[in-house]
Amino acid sequence: MSLRRLVAAALIPLALLASACGGGDGESFDDDSLVIYSGRNKNLVGPLLDKLKTATGLDVQVRYGDSAELAAQILEEGADTRADLFFSQDAGALGALGKHQALAPVAPEALAKVPAEYRGSDGTWVGVSGRSRVIVYDPRTVTVPPKSVFELTDPKWRGQVGWAPTNASFQSFVTAMRVVSGEDKARQWLEAMKANGAQTFSNNVNILDAVDGGKLRLGLINHYYWYEKVAEKGQGGVPSRLAYLPGGDPGALVNVAGVGVLKGSKHAAAAHKAVDFLLGTEAQKFFADTTKEYPLVSGVAIAPGLPPFDSLKGPQVDLSKLDSIEQTIALLQDVGLI
C-alpha cells in the first residue's frame, strides 16, 4: 500500500466523523470558481471567506470539514482534486500535505510577512492566525488549576476532565507531545487519561459549556473559544477561567491556522491572491477582533484581555514537525480514543 493510502486509511474514522461538517464525495464545483477546502468551521470563518470573491475576482466555493479528513481527501484525490487552497485549522495537516508534495511554494513576499516559526520550513504553507492550548477550569470547584497536562492523570481529577480526541487542535497537541516528550510518554499519558475517566466531547465549544455548566471541573481547549464566549455573554456570564501552562508544557502548544496552495491548481494566481488577502490587514483584524486569535502579521493589535503573544510559554517545537499526523491518528486509534 502506498504511503498516501496509508495516511488516508489512518484518517478514515475522522472522515466519517467529519461528514456532518459539510461537503463530501460527489460534491461538484464550478470550473470558474476558486475552491477552498476549509478545516475551519463555517460559522467561524465563513464571513471572512465570503469577502474573497472581491479580493480574487472569482466566485469562491468552500468545502468545510475536519482538517485531517480534508488533508486525507486531497491526498486521495491527487491530481484530480478540485481544491485550489487548503485552509487548515492546524499546522499538522498542512505539514502532512507538504511532506507528500501536494502543495506549491508560497510566494516569498507572503512568507516574509510571518515569523519563521509560524510557517512551513519548506515554504509550502504559511500561518495566518495563532492560538494557544489552555486548560479551562471552574473556579467554583478548582482553587489551584494544574500546571501541567501531566497532572491531569491524578485520581483527584477522575471523570472531571474534558477532551476532544477527534479535534485537529487536540491531535496537533498530542503530536507535539510525541515530538517533545517521546512516543512512550505520549502513549502512557493517553492511556492514563482514559483510565482516569476523561470525558470525550466532539469539540472545544462543548467542553467549555460543560465546565461553565458545572458538569466538568477542567477541560483542554484553545484559548479563543473562551474569549469569544466572553465577548458574547460578558465575563460575568462565563464562570470558567483559563490557565496558561508554564515551562514549555505540551499543553501550552502555540499552534497556527494556515493555508497552502495546491499543486496543479487551476486558479493558482487567485489562490495566491487569497493567501495575500488572509495576511492582509482586514483579515488579520478579523482574526484579532472577531475570532479572538492572535494576528501573525505585525502592526495588528491583539484583542483586549489576551496575554501578549510573546508571553506564551509553549513547548519549543518546530511546527513543521507536527506533520506526523498519521502516527498520531494511529496512536489514538490504538489507545481506543477514535
Buried (B, 14 or more C-beta within 10 A) or exposed (E): EEEBEEBBBBBEBBBEBBBEBBBEEEEEBEEEBBBBBBBBBEEBBEEBBEBBEEBBEBEBBBBBBBBBBBBBBBBBBEEEBBBBBBBBBBBBBBBBBBBBEBBBBBBEEBBEBBEEBBBBBBBBBBBBBBBBBBBBBBEEEBEEBBBBBBBBBEEEBEEBBBBBBBBBBBBBBBBBBBBBBEEEBBBBBBBBBBEBEBBBBEBBBBBBBBBBEEEBBBBBBBBBBBBBBBBEEEEEEBEBBBBBBEEEBBBBBBBBBBBBBBBBBBBBBBBBBBBBBBBBEEBBBBBBBBBBBBBBBEEBEBBEEBBEBEEBBBBEBBBBBBBBBBBBBBBBBEBEBB
